[in-house]
C-alpha cells in the first residue's frame, strides 16, 4: 500500500523498511530483530534487558551492551538518520509516530472497525477492516530471527488477524455480500478447520446463496462442531427465516421502475384500502392481488397509485412491466431480463433460457422486500413465470380478464374494479354543478373518459356540443382533421410508446408539425406524454382510416426504424460489416450526431425496435425484420442484450428463410454466430458462421465471405483451434485483397497478430500489428486502431521492451477513453498493470488492475475479466499475499472454463500452480502445472506452454529437494 513520505516500517510480512520512497534492505538477522523490537514499541523506550532477550534469549554474548551498541550504530547508518534511534538511560527508542509502523496502523484500523460495527455502521466497518487486512503481506515477522518475538508478538498478531477476518466477515454478511465471501471463507475454513466461527460464516454465506446442500456439507466436514455450530446446522435444516440475507441490499441503486403516479388521481378510497390490505403478507405464500375490470376503468392508475403510496414498505425496489395484454406484449424472457438487469445482474450472467431466468429471479428476490406490478396481463400464464417465491415480494396484477386460473391455482385475491361512483366522478371532473353531474353520467363513470371530458373545457360548454356522441368522439371532433388522422395512425406503433420523429415519418409530416399535433392530443388527454414520448391508451379509438393509409403509414414507420438504426450503426461501429442499404427513401431522422447520442436513442427505442422486428417478420415487409436485426447486431453486442438479440436474430432468420433471401439468411447466421461467440458457445457460433460462409460463397460474394471468415477465425482462436484460426484468417486476408476491399484488412491483420502472440512468434506479431495500426489509423477505424495499440503493447512487453509497451498502451488508453469503449479501456489497463508489475511496481499495477475491473463491473467481457484476474493473481503473489492470489487465480480458472477460453484457462493454471508451490503444496502444484502443459501443448499456445514447463520443472525440483 502507499506509505507516503517519511520512514515506514513493515512487520506484517517480510521486514519492509523505507525512508521516503527509498527501500532500506536490512540483511543481518540480528539487525532485523533489533529493528522489529523497536518498531513494535515505536515512540516508547525498550529496555536493554528486554532487547537482549529478544536478540539472544537465554544465551547472550559476553559483551552484550557493546554488541547491542554496535548493532544500533549499524542501524542508524542504514537508516541514514541517526536521530531515528535515540539512546536513553534505560535503553533505546525508535522516534517515529506509531502510525508509521504497519502493526500499529493495523491495530488502530481494526479497533475503529470493531467500534463502527458495534455502532451499526457496517459499510464504514467493512472499509476499515479492508484497510487493516490490506497491510498484511505475509506472516508477521516471518524473516525476523527472534524466537521470543515470534513466540510473543507473531502469535498475538496472528490471532488478532483471525479475529479481524471474523469481524470483517460478519459485516460483509450484514451488508448482503455473502456470494463474494464464499471463496475467502472456504480458504479460511481450510486453513483453520477447528475454528467454528469461520465455518459458521461459511455455512451462512452458502445458505444465503441458495446453496443449502453445500452449507450442510460444510457442517459435516467440521472436526468437532460446538453447540453454536450444531444450532446453526439445525436452523439451516428447517430454513429458519432468521438466516435470510438482510432486506436492505448492499447496492444503493435500488430499482424503481414505476411509471409516474397519475397527478389527478381521485376517489377510489375503498379500492385503495382493499388493495393495500391484501398486498400485506399474512403467511409464507406470495400475496398476489389481481385488479380486474373493463378497458378504461382505471386499473393501471389504481395499481400505480397504490404502488407509489406503499414504496416505503419495499425498500429493496419496485419492479414494473407492461405486458400489453390486448396486443403482442413482450416475451417472458424479455421481461425477466429487464428485471434481472434492474436487480444488478451483469448482462453476461443472465441465462438465455426463461426457466433458468425465473429461477435466478426468485433466488435474487429471496430475503428482499420488492413490489412487482404486472400491468395488463392477458391471462394467468403471462403472470406465473414472473411470480417470486417469497411472501415479502407481493405482486399487483391488472387485467381485463377475470384471472380465475390465477385465483384458483395461485391464490390470487381479486379486486374487481367497477366504474367510478357519481361522487368520485364529479371529483375527477372538478365540478359539482348540474351540467357536471349529467356529463359524469354520460361518461359512464370511466376515469379515462372523464379525464378526456375534463380536458375539453367547462362542463356546460362541452355538454352543449356533445349531442348524442360519445365524449371521446366529441373531444376528437373538436380537434383539427390532422390531429384526428394522427391519432388514428398511432395504432401502427409496434411498441409501448413513440416519439415525434417516429410519428412524423408514419404520418408523412414534418417533425415540428407532428410534435404540435401530439401536444394537442396530450392536452386533450387523448394521449399520455412523458419525457418526450407519447402513448395512446388502447381503449381509445378514433375514426376508422382507409386501410391503405394505415398500411402506408406502418411501412413508412418501419422504414424509418431501419434508416435510423443504420445511422446509429455508422456512428457506433462504422467498420462492422452490414447489409447494404435497401433504398434511399427520404426520412426524418432523429438528431443524432455522436456515438453517445446513438446509443441513448437505441436504448430508448429498444422495445419498439424488437417489436418492429417481430411485426415485420409476421406481417411484412419481411426484409425490415432481418435488416433491423442486422443493423442492431453491434449495439446488442455492446449492451449485451442477449435475450432481445436472440429473439431478433431468430425472427430475422425465419423471415429470410421463408422468403428465400440468401443475403438475409447469411446475415442472420452471422448475427447468431456473433451472439453465441459472445455467450462463449463456440461450437454453435462456428456452426452459424460456417453456414454464413457457405451462403456467401454460393451467392458469389467474396467480400462478405471474407468478413465472416475473419470472425470465424477469431472464434476458433478463442476456442483454442489455432490451426483452424490461421486457415480462416489467412483465407479472409487473401479474399479481401483479391476483391480490392480493404475495409476489414486491419481487423484480419490484428487477428493474425493475436495468433502470432499465442504461438510465440513475437517478431511476426509485431510486423502484423504495426501494419494493422497503420491501416486503421489511415482509414479512421478507431476500434481496430485501439486493439492494435493494445496488442503492440502486449507484444513489446513479452519481448522485454517495457518503455515501448507503455507508449502503445498509453495511446490505447487515451483513444479508448475518448471513444467510451469500456472493454477496450479495461484491456489497456490490464496490460499496463502487467507492465508495471514487470517493472517492480506492484502497487501501481494493483491500482491499474482495479481500474480495469471497475470498467468491467457492469457488463464486462468475460475473457477480459479472466485476464484481469490473472494479472491480479500475479500482483498478489508479488506482494506475498498468496491466499488472495490463490482465490484470484481460481476465479480466473472458473470463468475461463465456463466460456471455453483455453488461453485464459492455461494461464490461470500456471499461476495457480506457482502459488500452490509457494504455499508448500508441491503435489497439487505439479498436477496443476501438468494440466497447463497438456492444455497449452494441445492448442499450440507456445508462450503459455513455455511458462507451464518452467513452473513444472521448478515444482519437480522442489519435490526432489523437499520430498
VEXBA-790707 format. One record per residue (C-alpha): residue in one letter; x, y, z. Coordinates in steps of 0.001 Angstrom, whole numbers, padded with zeros to 6 digits, always signed. Last residue first. Layout:
BEGIN
aXYZ/...
% end
This chain:
BEGIN
x+010191-034819-000839/x+011937-031488-000190/x+014751-031208-002743/x+013183-033564-005276/x+009692-032147-004745/x+011047-028618-005087/x+012884-029584-008266/x+009656-031041-009638/x+007917-027753-008846/x+010551-025717-010652/x+010339-028028-013667/x+006549-027739-013722/x+006729-023948-013488/x+009172-023811-016388/x+007011-026220-018394/x+003938-024040-017771/x+005745-020853-018790/x+006945-022478-022000/x+003481-023867-022745/x+001949-020445-022135/x+004275-018944-024711/x+003685-021789-027179/x-000099-021959-027054/x-000420-024718-029665/x-003835-025931-028522/x-002822-029396-027332/x+000515-028142-025983/x-001131-025397-023921/x-003668-027816-022443/x-001100-030515-021664/x+001370-028060-020123/x-001373-026445-018013/x-002570-029860-016801/x+000969-030734-015757/x+001311-027389-013980/x-001870-028046-011998/x-000836-031586-011024/x+002646-030435-010016/x+001230-027593-007891/x-001043-030048-006070/x+001969-032181-005214/x+004061-029095-004397/x+001680-027733-001727/x+004035-025566+000363/x+002253-022265-000204/x+004917-021304-002752/x+004094-024405-004799/x+000372-023669-004570/x+001004-020137-005815/x+003058-021322-008781/x+000444-023898-009773/x-002284-021258-009592/x-000389-019006-011983/x+000193-021812-014481/x-003439-022945-014244/x-004674-019376-014766/x-002656-019049-017986/x-003928-022401-019267/x-007543-021430-018618/x-007121-017950-020097/x-005641-019356-023311/x-008349-022036-023450/x-011365-019736-023108/x-014189-022312-023111/x-016701-019880-021594/x-017155-021625-018231/x-013580-022917-018244/x-012181-019397-018448/x-014514-018103-015739/x-013607-020897-013315/x-009873-020517-013959/x-009999-016759-013423/x-011822-017220-010117/x-009267-019827-009076/x-006402-017496-009990/x-007974-014757-007894/x-008518-017033-004890/x-004936-018334-004956/x-003566-014804-005271/x-005634-013769-002259/x-004134-016590-000219/x-000647-015937-001548/x-000448-012333-000412/x+003325-012079-000891/x+003009-008731-002734/x+004345-010377-005886/x+001766-013146-005457/x-000980-010555-005098/x+000201-008889-008308/x+000276-012208-010178/x-003246-013010-009028/x-004382-009546-010099/x-002902-010208-013549/x-004830-013483-013776/x-007996-011718-012613/x-007545-009105-015353/x-007223-011852-017981/x-010411-013543-016810/x-012284-010221-016862/x-011107-009712-020440/x-012432-013122-021393/x-015683-012494-019509/x-016465-009290-021374/x-017655-006633-018951/x-021251-005558-018429/x-021436-003505-015267/x-018152-004160-013461/x-015842-004287-016488/x-014557-000714-016191/x-014190-001247-012432/x-012147-004385-013071/x-009747-002373-015228/x-009454+000279-012525/x-008562-002496-010078/x-005847-003667-012464/x-004419-000152-012728/x-004303+000361-008952/x-002760-003080-008443/x-000052-002405-011027/x+000870+000849-009283/x+001197-001060-006016/x+003103-003898-007716/x+005855-001601-009049/x+008697-003961-009973/x+008897-003019-013652/x+007317-006358-014591/x+004382-005433-012354/x+004221-002093-014144/x+003979-003926-017468/x+001233-006256-016221/x-000800-003315-014916/x-000469-001560-018263/x-001793-004708-019926/x-004880-004747-017690/x-005381-001000-018180/x-005373-001359-021971/x-007801-004288-021787/x-010097-002357-019436/x-010159+000630-021787/x-011056-001684-024660/x-013884-003040-022511/x-015062+000476-021676/x-015134+001839-025230/x-016155+005452-024453/x-014355+006772-027544/x-012213+009213-025554/x-011369+006504-023017/x-010495+004033-025773/x-008197+006516-027506/x-006331+007577-024358/x-005969+004016-023091/x-004657+002780-026429/x-002179+005670-026514/x-000908+004843-023025/x-000700+001181-024042/x+001488+001934-027059/x+003933+004043-025038/x+003845+001593-022126/x+004982-001258-024365/x+007730+000864-025886/x+009098+001502-022383/x+008754-002184-021454/x+010678-003654-024380/x+011067-007118-022823/x+009796-009069-025843/x+006637-010030-023943/x+006139-006366-023050/x+006650-005341-026667/x+003969-007796-027779/x+001488-006681-025114/x+001917-003027-026079/x+001529-003991-029724/x-001680-005732-028722/x-003037-002606-027058/x-002105-000326-029973/x-003620-002754-032488/x-006844-003083-030486/x-007175+000705-030267/x-006634+001072-034021/x-009174-001648-034728/x-011828+000155-032672/x-010979+003512-034282/x-011094+002547-037934/x-010143+006007-039215/x-008760+004835-042553/x-005152+005972-042019/x-005096+004924-038365/x-006600+001507-039164/x-004060+000894-041929/x-001011+001969-039903/x-002112+000038-036836/x-002760-003128-038833/x+000730-002868-040376/x+002300-002481-036937/x+000165-005394-035715/x+001401-007728-038432/x+005070-006773-038008/x+004954-007013-034195/x+003202-010395-034342/x+005857-011698-036744/x+008578-010713-034272/x+006561-012268-031432/x+006042-015719-032930/x+005132-017297-029557/x+002091-019209-030821/x-000330-017070-028820/x+001385-013875-029981/x+001253-014965-033628/x-002457-015738-033305/x-003090-012319-031802/x-001249-010734-034720/x-003290-012795-037164/x-006407-011333-035564/x-004984-007820-035865/x-004162-008428-039518/x-007767-009515-040031/x-009072-006350-038359/x-006776-004188-040488/x-007958-005822-043715/x-011674-005425-042951/x-012312-002365-045141/x-009576-003180-047666/x-011885-004270-050483/x-009792-004979-053583/x-011534-008313-054087/x-008223-010145-054213/x-007011-008317-051096/x-010079-009193-049051/x-010168-012780-050296/x-006486-013275-049368/x-006963-011735-045908/x-010027-013886-045221/x-008224-017031-046326/x-005342-016120-043995/x-007783-015587-041139/x-009707-018798-041766/x-006620-021003-042120/x-004881-019443-039118/x-007968-019920-036949/x-008293-023552-037991/x-004687-024192-036979/x-005112-022234-033739/x-008193-024121-032557/x-008050-022813-028960/x-011707-021794-028758/x-010739-018121-028670/x-008725-018558-031880/x-011556-020559-033459/x-013837-017622-032707/x-011318-015193-034237/x-011035-017280-037392/x-014813-017399-037788/x-014923-013629-037406/x-012451-013200-040260/x-014224-015782-042376/x-017450-013793-041959/x-015850-010695-043439/x-014139-012662-046205/x-017422-014270-047243/x-018971-010814-047443/x-016227-009677-049822/x-016249-012947-051752/x-019941-012658-052720/x-020564-015362-055332/x-024002-016199-053904/x-022925-019770-053153/x-019843-018402-051377/x-021964-016055-049300/x-024313-018891-048336/x-021461-021252-047441/x-019719-018587-045329/x-022983-017909-043450/x-023335-021638-042748/x-019808-021696-041315/x-020574-018677-039134/x-023655-020408-037738/x-021789-023663-036976/x-018782-021811-035521/x-021034-019920-033117/x-022750-023133-032055/x-019365-024749-031340/x-018038-021588-029571/x-020775-021122-027005/x-018894-018390-025109/x-022009-016229-024939/x-020400-013543-027117/x-019466-016184-029662/x-023077-017361-029488/x-024266-013864-030391/x-021697-013405-033158/x-022695-016670-034800/x-026344-015713-034425/x-025723-012493-036349/x-023612-014275-038972/x-026459-016724-039429/x-028767-013705-039690/x-026594-012005-042328/x-026328-015220-044342/x-030110-015684-044268/x-030666-012092-045382/x-028173-012446-048232/x-029840-015676-049343/x-033403-014349-049330/x-035526-017454-049699/x-038609-015561-048426/x-039326-018061-045653/x-035596-018304-044881/x-035261-014526-044565/x-038293-014355-042261/x-037122-017226-040068/x-033613-015759-039884/x-034892-012319-038895/x-037197-013727-036249/x-034302-015786-034882/x-031913-012823-034936/x-034356-010546-033097/x-035211-013095-030412/x-031548-013923-029740/x-030599-010261-029533/x-033537-009391-027284/x-032473-012218-024959/x-028795-011260-025033/x-028915-007514-024551/x-025145-007492-024040/x-025024-003702-024414/x-022091-003641-026840/x-023178-006837-028621/x-026794-005623-028896/x-025484-002402-030405/x-023259-004241-032891/x-026053-006539-034039/x-028692-003798-034274/x-028225-003215-038002/x-028571-006917-038783/x-031714-007347-036691/x-033212-004267-038335/x-032375-005565-041807/x-033637-009043-040943/x-037085-007863-039937/x-037350-004991-042395/x-036906-007560-045169/x-040273-009082-044284/x-042446-006091-045142/x-044261-007724-043591/x-046910-009135-041278/x-045140-011789-039191/x-041475-010934-039734/x-042247-007202-039873/x-044150-007324-036587/x-041401-009344-034894/x-038696-006925-035984/x-040901-003939-035083/x-041408-005289-031547/x-037611-005530-031160/x-037292-001967-032421/x-040066-000583-030241/x-038623-002151-027065/x-035128-000940-027959/x-036198+002632-028716/x-034852+004334-025573/x-031630+002317-025541/x-031180+002878-029285/x-031523+006638-028827/x-029007+006687-025967/x-026577+004571-028002/x-026753+006973-030919/x-026355+010009-028667/x-023161+008508-027224/x-021860+007728-030727/x-022358+011347-031739/x-024593+013331-034100/x-028129+012075-033546/x-030966+014477-034351/x-033698+011971-035171/x-034058+011101-038848/x-036998+012390-040879/x-036980+010025-043845/x-036177+010332-047539/x-036237+006977-049395/x-032629+005994-050043/x-033170+002286-050516/x-032130-001132-049194/x-028851-000074-047606/x-026075-002706-047874/x-026144-005476-045245/x-023608-004979-042501/x-019858-005471-041914/x-018688-003522-038849/x-016266-000690-039702/x-018748+002083-038896/x-019463+000751-035396/x-021198+003373-033241/x-021710+006299-035633/x-022477+004251-038727/x-024654+001951-036632/x-026709+004898-035393/x-027496+005922-038974/x-028323+002331-039901/x-030699+002156-036898/x-032391+005377-038044/x-032733+004058-041597/x-034301+000773-040489/x-036608+002490-037971/x-037749+004946-040638/x-038503+002026-042940/x-040739+000582-040212/x-042588+003877-039789/x-043068+004336-043528/x-044394+000784-043765/x-046910+001395-040991/x-048068+004663-042517/x-048548+003004-045903/x-050665+000259-044381/x-052750+002750-042372/x-053432+004923-045435/x-054244+001831-047500/x-056747+000679-044892/x-058598+003987-045030/x-058940+005427-041507/x-061572+004492-038930/x-062458+007336-036540/x-060514+007201-033309/x-060094+004517-030682/x-059343+004949-027001/x-059163+001690-025045/x-055626+001127-026319/x-054401+004167-024437/x-052171+006169-026746/x-048589+006758-025669/x-046220+009613-026304/x-042549+010164-025501/x-040775+013462-024918/x-040306+012939-021185/x-043916+011911-020593/x-046992+012463-022729/x-050159+010389-022439/x-052530+010509-025373/x-056197+011524-025646/x-055885+013788-022594/x-056983+016754-024750/x-053694+018473-023906/x-051916+015271-024990/x-053719+015269-028324/x-052730+018897-028911/x-049171+018005-027917/x-049161+015248-030492/x-050390+017663-033162/x-047596+020142-032424/x-044979+017354-032408/x-046192+016106-035788/x-045951+019600-037265/x-042445+020068-035896/x-041351+016688-037281/x-042587+017471-040793/x-045378+015129-041822/x-045564+011765-043569/x-047853+010339-040873/x-045569+007402-040078/x-042446+009526-040515/x-043739+012301-038263/x-044856+009695-035729/x-041316+008321-035469/x-039784+011781-035140/x-042400+012877-032544/x-041612+009899-030362/x-043297+006595-029519/x-044789+004367-026857/x-045390+000709-025952/x-044102-000905-029131/x-045398-001600-032629/x-046688+001914-033412/x-049317+001358-036147/x-052210+002366-033848/x-050782+005888-033628/x-052230+006383-037119/x-055700+007045-035721/x-054482+009877-033500/x-052556+011372-036418/x-055716+011472-038515/x-057627+013215-035731/x-054774+015714-035273/x-054727+016483-038999/x-058523+016960-039003/x-058223+019667-036380/x-059575+018852-032897/x-063166+019294-031726/x-064116+016014-033390/x-061680+014216-031103/x-063337+015586-027978/x-066734+014640-029372/x-065592+011073-030056/x-064226+010837-026528/x-067497+012159-025077/x-069574+009650-027106/x-071986+011463-029368/x-075656+012180-028759/x-075197+015919-028604/x-071846+016852-027085/x-071884+020485-028086/x-073862+021706-025073/x-072197+019217-022732/x-068809+020667-023543/x-069993+024191-022750/x-071778+023192-019530/x-068834+021044-018345/x-066191+023740-018727/x-063405+022690-021099/x-062449+019561-023060/x-059802+018469-020519/x-062494+017348-018044/x-064155+015304-020773/x-060922+013486-021627/x-060340+012850-017921/x-063889+011517-017524/x-063418+009171-020474/x-060331+007595-018912/x-061927+007523-015476/x-064991+005600-016711/x-068052+006607-014650/x-070302+006158-017679/x-069025+009333-019320/x-072629+010390-019986/x-073324+010105-016231/x-070368+012333-015429/x-071621+014804-018037/x-075022+014938-016405/x-073492+015590-012964/x-071132+018158-014469/x-074029+020005-016089/x-075885+020058-012748/x-072897+021523-010881/x-070306+019557-008910/x-067156+020386-010857/x-063546+019145-010750/x-064275+016449-013308/x-062363+013916-011162/x-064282+014948-008053/x-067536+014727-010001/x-066701+011149-010979/x-065830+010272-007370/x-069281+011461-006268/x-071078+009684-009080/x-069249+006446-008208/x-066464+005333-010513/x-066936+002376-012818/x-066177-001035-011384/x-062880-002506-010303/x-062972-006150-009284/x-060328-006657-006601/x-059252-010299-006773/x-057055-012160-004351/x-054591-014533-006024/x-054251-017992-004503/x-052040-019391-007253/x-054275-022150-008619/x-057832-020863-008214/x-057145-017127-008259/x-054611-017283-011078/x-056978-019511-013042/x-059856-017118-012476/x-057877-014249-013996/x-061016-012112-014551/x-059546-010884-017832/x-059240-007133-018402/x-056074-007360-016331/x-054039-005661-013632/x-051590-007508-011388/x-050014-006426-008084/x-047423-008891-006830/x-046078-009195-003310/x-042351-009687-002552/x-042006-010337+001185/x-044030-013526+000812/x-041194-015162-001108/x-041063-017186-004290/x-041391-014503-006926/x-044039-014656-009670/x-042909-013783-013185/x-043410-017223-014750/x-046991-017227-013370/x-048155-013886-014803/x-048440-014481-018558/x-049928-017925-017862/x-052721-016280-015879/x-054127-014439-018917/x-053879-011150-020835/x-051872-009269-018221/x-052362-005505-018439/x-049808-004339-015844/x-047565-006531-013743/x-046539-004502-010681/x-043918-006192-008509/x-043026-004917-005033/x-039658-005835-003541/x-038714-006729+000021/x-035617-008870-000139/x-034655-012143+001532/x-035308-014204-001573/x-035672-011800-004508/x-032366-012841-006050/x-033254-016517-005905/x-036655-015890-007467/x-035063-014080-010402/x-032366-016753-010815/x-035027-019447-011034/x-037082-017386-013465/x-034064-016777-015699/x-033332-020511-015700/x-036896-021167-016845/x-036639-018384-019456/x-033482-019937-021047/x-030977-017292-022138/x-029338-017054-018730/x-028302-013628-017390/x-024618-013680-016404/x-023438-011772-019496/x-025826-008938-018660/x-024416-008369-015169/x-027182-008974-012583/x-027906-005760-010688/x-031568-006114-009806/x-032526-003869-012729/x-030661-006247-015040/x-032651-009147-013631/x-035962-007329-014084/x-035228-006418-017712/x-034122-009963-018460/x-037270-011306-016803/x-039454-009109-019013/x-037583-010099-022188/x-037714-013795-021273/x-041477-013550-020718/x-041920-012149-024216/x-043038-008559-024544/x-046692-007869-025348/x-048495-008518-028595/x-051776-006698-028078/x-054615-006624-025523/x-052307-007961-022840/x-049712-005219-023115/x-047451-006904-020521/x-046386-003519-019135/x-043746-004420-016554/x-042924-002786-013237/x-040413-003526-010470/x-040282-001593-007189/x-037149-001929-005107/x-035348-003062-001985/x-037002-000534+000326/x-040448-002029-000196/x-042692-000675+002555/x-041554+002865+001742/x-042991+002497-001789/x-046504+001859-000483/x-048186+005060-001719/x-046339+004791-005043/x-047560+001224-005532/x-051109+002257-004646/x-051080+004955-007339/x-049535+002609-009907/x-052213-000013-009279/x-055064+002493-009308/x-053919+004227-012498/x-053403+000853-014185/x-056891-000358-013306/x-058683+002876-014226/x-061953+001706-015801/x-060693+002418-019310/x-060887-001174-020500/x-063069-003425-018373/x-062182-004691-014903/x-059630-006604-012886/x-057181-005737-010118/x-055465-009004-009213/x-053630-009055-005886/x-050962-011741-005422/x-049514-012175-001930/x-046708-014785-002150/x-047393-017571+000328/x-045414-017768+003584/x-048008-016160+005803/x-050015-012948+006065/x-048110-010759+003605/x-049606-007274+003020/x-050937-006851-000521/x-054495-007569+000554/x-054701-004596+002913/x-053329-002063+000410/x-055579-003435-002336/x-058614-003025-000058/x-057677+000497+001053/x-057093+001710-002496/x-060358+000150-003633/x-062294+001827-000822/x-060707+005239-001477/x-061315+005005-005232/x-061716+008777-005484/x-059308+010972-007428/x-055936+010637-009095/x-055130+013991-010675/x-051362+013631-010968/x-051437+009947-012010/x-048294+008498-010450/x-045236+008373-012685/x-044379+004918-014064/x-042814+002509-011575/x-039416+001099-012497/x-037633+001771-009207/x-034534-000363-008843/x-032474+000372-005714/x-029042+001785-006547/x-027560+001634-003041/x-026109-001825-003719/x-025697-003724-000454/x-029357-004597-000443/x-031570-003829+002556/x-033524-006953+003489/x-030553-008594+005148/x-029941-012164+003965/x-032155-014823+005485/x-030863-016813+008460/x-033600-015544+010769/x-036142-017138+008440/x-035087-020606+009758/x-034995-022976+006810/x-035557-026136+008879/x-032223-027783+008000/x-030400-024452+008053/x-031581-023775+011605/x-030477-027260+012706/x-026962-026689+011339/x-026833-023285+013028/x-027608-024951+016365/x-024852-027514+015730/x-022388-024683+015038/x-023364-022949+018250/x-023037-026178+020285/x-019514-026966+019058/x-018583-028950+015978/x-015594-031302+016333/x-013814-031959+013032/x-016270-029895+010910/x-016632-031559+007484/x-020299-032423+008108/x-021009-028743+008710/x-019529-027756+005330/x-021708-030459+003741/x-024784-028795+005222/x-023811-025458+003670/x-023083-027184+000357/x-026591-028683+000322/x-028126-025321+001201/x-026595-023499-001746/x-029305-020809-002064/x-026578-018124-001867/x-027888-017233+001585/x-027214-020817+002677/x-023663-020648+001329/x-022977-017431+003260/x-024418-018856+006473/x-022413-022091+006182/x-019220-020113+005519/x-019864-017838+008492/x-020455-020849+010721/x-017233-022452+009450/x-015241-019294+010212/x-016796-019195+013676/x-016052-022839+014341/x-012266-022505+014167/x-011136-026136+014133/x-010640-026268+010356/x-008333-023228+010283/x-006604-023213+006881/x-009494-024961+005128/x-012021-022753+006872/x-010123-019603+005919/x-009862-020733+002282/x-013549-021609+002085/x-014394-018299+003722/x-012395-016366+001104/x-014129-018188-001769/x-017625-017718-000200/x-017385-014010+000611/x-018432-012724-002829/x-021775-014504-002533/x-022493-013377+001023/x-022124-009641+000335/x-025504-008787+001871/x-024196-005918+004008/x-024660-007938+007207/x-022638-010753+005650/x-019850-008270+004910/x-020093-007021+008491/x-019695-010515+009924/x-016895-011488+007537/x-014865-008433+008511/x-015243-009271+012184/x-014090-012842+011644/x-011167-011729+009490/x-010221-009233+012200/x-010258-012006+014786/x-008029-014127+012553/x-005567-011253+012245/x-005596-010740+016019/x-004634-014389+016461/x-001727-013985+014032/x-000686-010771+015782/x-000506-012463+019168/x+001461-015409+017760/x+003881-013054+015994/x+004361-010980+019146/x+005049-013490+021898/x+006518-016610+020302/x+007828-014882+017198/x+009400-012087+019189/x+010936-014540+021679/x+012286-016866+018971/x+013944-013994+017177/x+015209-014446+013630/x+012933-011889+011912/x+012105-013160+008406/x+008422-014003+009019/x+007871-011169+011494/x+004126-011354+010758/x+003085-013967+008206/x+002571-012489+004717/x+001924-009115+003119/x-000639-007841+005636/x-001491-004142+005408/x-004539-004799+003197/x-006198-006536+006155/x-006470-003308+008131/x-007741-001245+005215/x-010351-003925+004435/x-011477-003900+008077/x-011845-000115+007853/x-013890-000311+004670/x-016147-003035+006113/x-016659-001032+009303/x-017720+002002+007288/x-020301-000118+005425/x-021499-001761+008640/x-022097+001401+010637/x-024319-000274+013273/x-022461+001278+016203/x-020974-002112+017121/x-019650-002406+013564/x-018118+001064+013750/x-016427+000172+017042/x-014968-003016+015562/x-013715-001131+012513/x-012050+001521+014654/x-010252-001176+016634/x-009114-002956+013455/x-007888+000302+011907/x-005843+001076+015031/x-004468-002472+015244/x-003350-002409+011609/x-001790+001051+011817/x+000139-000109+014857/x+001431-003207+013079/x+002156-001234+009896/x+004602+001087+011620/x+004458+004765+010595/x+001186+005044+012536/x+003191+004660+015774/x+004830+008060+015219/x+008594+007725+014750/x+011489+008085+017169/x+012540+004478+017737/x+013621+004424+021403/x+016618+002789+023055/x+017524+001589+026547/x+017405+002641+030189/x+019324+005927+030234/x+018132+006764+026746/x+019670+006400+023276/x+017558+007662+020393/x+017003+005812+017136/x+015572+007998+014332/x+018075+010741+015172/x+020871+008836+013448/x+019325+009435+010026/x+020649+007427+007092/x+018525+004415+008012/x+021403+002044+007268/x+023881+004108+009316/x+021469+004276+012240/x+021014+000525+012017/x+024779-000035+012115/x+025106+002183+015207/x+022289+000292+016923/x+024008-003017+016176/x+027268-001719+017598/x+025512-000538+020754/x+023974-004003+021166/x+027402-005601+020838/x+028793-003273+023494/x+025911-003966+025833/x+026157-007747+025473/x+029926-008129+025687/x+029909-011809+026756/x+027190-012844+024306/x+023604-013554+025414/x+022333-017151+025734/x+018893-017103+027388/x+017210-015272+024517/x+019782-013673+022217/x+018047-010887+020290/x+014671-010565+022026/x+016095-011228+025475/x+018852-008688+024913/x+016250-006154+023812/x+014327-006705+027048/x+017428-006237+029142/x+018320-003062+027246/x+014940-001524+027859/x+012636-000513+025024/x+011683+003156+025264/x+008487+004194+023530/x+007802+006039+020245/x+007536+002820+018281/x+007078-000205+020551/x+006758-002851+017810/x+009244-000825+015790/x+011986-001169+018444/x+011634-004967+018561/x+011495-005187+014759/x+014651-003034+014455/x+016552-005287+016856/x+015378-008496+015150/x+016239-007151+011694/x+019717-006095+012905/x+020227-009537+014420/x+019356-011154+011052/x+021739-009015+009005/x+020334-008001+005613/x+018354-004880+006400/x+017412-003525+002962/x+016296+000120+003023/x+013766+000912+000289/x+013842+004539-000824/x+010433+006182-001486/x+010541+008127+001775/x+012810+006121+004031/x+011514+002604+003631/x+011842-000540+005717/x+009970-003746+004868/x+010626-006775+007079/x+008968-009784+005428/x+005267-009967+006292/x+003333-007814+008706/x+006461-006119+010064/x+006541-003025+007844/x+008422+000061+008984/x+007948+003342+007135/x+010063+006493+007359/x+008756+009760+005931/x+006588+010402+002880/x+003565+008339+001852/x+003156+004648+002645/x+001072+003624-000368/x+000000+000000+000000/
% end
